[in-house]
């Protein structure tokens, strides 16, 4: 399922809408070596004006994760302007402190912010609304222009311009419900966030 979903997003030219009907879509995180050894399940990259619609009973659930990388995301959105995602459920697979769904490094290597539900980097005018996020061993949503560059040093892109997170329900996450950094004019409204361990 993971490969098929990514093939759809890879085929987009920009300006399309992708719809997920009702059902549970079990995805697995895959390595992305160019971005600080991070993992993602679904990647949308360099595609402007894309809209993703999950029907109300559509659930994207991440299966077993290896935390050798510093960061993992179910949806990783890179350099996409006017990106919109709405509806459905994002389930990170972590439940009430039970980490059986995760493999942690034995050498003490830092795991960064853990599992994020939706992570957006380097894209203006992001619109995320009417969604539920839970069981993320990290943040439900993470928005940032920052990235890991050469020699694993944190580098900053330009501040993200505009954006809205509206009417989202975020709960049972191990770090933060919503994290936003390096943005201008970003609005969060009508969201319910609770049971956050960060």
LOMAR-441798 format. One record per residue (C-alpha): residue number from 1; z, y, x. Coordinates in steps of 0.1 Angstrom, whole numbers, plus 2048, in hexadecimal, padded with zeros to 3 digits. Example, Ala and Ser with C-alpha at 12.3 -4.5 7.8 and 13.67 -1.06 7.14 Angstrom:
2
1,84E,7D3,87B
2,847,7F5,889
% end
This chain:
198
1,800,800,800
2,809,818,81C
3,7E7,815,82D
4,7D4,819,80C
5,7E7,839,803
6,7E1,848,825
7,7BC,83F,824
8,7B9,853,803
9,7CA,872,813
10,7B5,86E,832
11,795,86F,81E
12,79D,890,80D
13,789,8AF,816
14,7A2,8C7,806
15,7A5,8D4,7E3
16,7AA,8B1,7D3
17,7C5,8A3,7BD
18,7D5,881,7C4
19,7E7,870,7A7
20,801,854,7A8
21,804,841,787
22,825,832,77C
23,832,817,793
24,845,811,7B3
25,832,817,7D3
26,844,806,7F1
27,839,817,811
28,843,811,835
29,848,82B,851
30,82E,829,86C
31,82F,838,88F
32,81F,85A,897
33,820,85C,8BD
34,811,87E,8C0
35,82E,88E,8AD
36,84D,885,8C2
37,84C,860,8BA
38,853,868,896
39,84B,850,879
40,83C,858,857
41,832,843,839
42,818,85B,829
43,807,876,83D
44,7F2,893,830
45,7E4,8A8,84C
46,7CD,8C6,84E
47,7C4,8C5,829
48,7C6,8E6,816
49,7CA,8E9,7F0
50,7D5,8C5,7EA
51,7EA,8BC,7CC
52,7FD,89C,7C9
53,809,891,7A6
54,822,875,7A1
55,825,86A,77D
56,849,86C,770
57,84F,847,776
58,83E,845,798
59,855,83E,7B5
60,84C,83F,7DA
61,866,829,7EB
62,869,825,811
63,870,801,81E
64,882,7F8,83E
65,882,813,858
66,886,810,87E
67,899,82F,88A
68,88D,82E,8AE
69,87A,84E,8A7
70,88C,86F,8A2
71,87F,876,87F
72,870,863,862
73,85F,870,842
74,852,860,823
75,839,87C,81D
76,830,88F,83D
77,81A,8AE,836
78,80C,8BF,854
79,7F8,8DF,855
80,7EF,8DF,830
81,7ED,901,81E
82,7F2,903,7F9
83,800,8E0,7F7
84,80F,8D5,7D6
85,823,8B6,7CD
86,833,8AF,7AC
87,843,894,796
88,851,872,79C
89,86C,865,7B4
90,870,863,7D9
91,888,847,7E3
92,891,845,808
93,8A2,823,804
94,8C4,82D,810
95,8E0,827,7F7
96,903,833,7F7
97,909,82F,81C
98,8F8,80D,81E
99,8E2,80E,83D
100,8D5,7EB,83A
101,8B2,7F9,833
102,8B2,80A,855
103,8B2,7FF,879
104,8C4,816,891
105,8BE,818,8B6
106,8D8,805,8CB
107,8D5,81C,8E9
108,8E4,83A,8D8
109,8C3,84C,8D6
110,8C4,86A,8BE
111,8B4,864,89C
112,8AF,888,894
113,8B0,891,86F
114,8A9,86E,864
115,894,866,845
116,886,883,832
117,876,87F,80F
118,85C,89A,813
119,857,8AD,834
120,83F,8CA,836
121,836,8DB,857
122,81E,8F7,85E
123,811,8FE,83B
124,813,91E,826
125,819,920,800
126,828,8FE,7FA
127,831,8F5,7D6
128,849,8D7,7D0
129,855,8D4,7AC
130,862,8BD,791
131,86C,8A0,7A9
132,88A,88A,7B1
133,894,881,7D4
134,8B0,869,7DD
135,8BC,84F,7F6
136,8AE,862,814
137,8C0,85D,835
138,8B8,881,83E
139,8AC,89D,827
140,89C,89A,805
141,884,8B6,80F
142,87E,8C6,831
143,868,8E5,836
144,862,8F3,859
145,848,902,870
146,859,8F3,88F
147,84D,8D4,8A1
148,852,8C1,8C1
149,839,8CA,8DB
150,834,8C1,900
151,852,8B1,911
152,863,8AD,8EF
153,86B,8D3,8EE
154,86F,8E4,8CC
155,853,8FC,8C7
156,84D,914,8AA
157,82E,91B,896
158,82B,93B,881
159,844,93F,864
160,839,92D,845
161,82E,946,82A
162,83A,941,807
163,842,921,7F5
164,856,915,7D7
165,86D,8F7,7D1
166,874,8F6,7AB
167,886,8DF,793
168,88D,8C3,7AC
169,8AA,8AB,7AB
170,8B7,8A1,7CE
171,8D5,88A,7D3
172,8E4,86F,7E9
173,8D5,87B,80A
174,8E6,876,82B
175,8DF,898,83B
176,8D4,8B5,824
177,8C5,8B7,802
178,8AB,8D2,80B
179,8A6,8E0,82E
180,890,8FF,834
181,88B,912,854
182,872,92B,862
183,864,937,841
184,85E,958,82F
185,85F,95C,809
186,869,938,802
187,87B,933,7E1
188,891,916,7D4
189,899,917,7AF
190,8A5,901,793
191,8AF,8E5,7AA
192,8CD,8CD,7A8
193,8DA,8C1,7C9
194,8F9,8AA,7CC
195,909,88E,7DF
196,8FD,899,801
197,90E,88D,821
198,901,8A8,839
% end
